[in-house]
């Protein structure tokens, strides 16, 4: 009877360990979120405020470059526009001027169309951020880990000063931490 209990315990322990170790492989990975900002406003109101802040602020510019890729299928070459991380609906890529250059940020709106149409709150997060030297990335990929406080501070400071505070002013709302 004791060996049966030990085998069950070991099996459960190994299964749990397997799931923890290979979770990234099972889920396909993710860029994660460097930091999220919630607002008590629907997504359309938030998106409108984001657009106004970008257009009014001389320290911020939008990435308007279309990304192309060549798809070769059955001997044919097709040019495809691939702006997945800059489609302006789910993601927006912006540049914020800093003392000696500019930082790049890819912002993601949380949720999907159904959530955006029904929720009274909305959220945006930083999916990717890079300084002028290209240091950065995402929480899931790159240098922005929980223990890299100096890089996080270097990237979050200008973002919150030039972008988040201006969105708060535009909406007349303070953001909240959605996590």
Secondary structure, 3 states (H helix, E strand, C coil): CHHHHHHHHHHHHHHHHHHHHCHHHHHCCCCCCCCEEEECCCHHHHHHHHHHHHHHCCCEEECCCCCEEEEEECCEEEEEECCHHHCCCCEEEEEEEECCEEEEEEEEECCCHHHHHHCCCEEEEEEEEECCCCCEECCCCECCCCCCHHHHHHHHHHHHHHHHHHHHHHHCCCCECCC
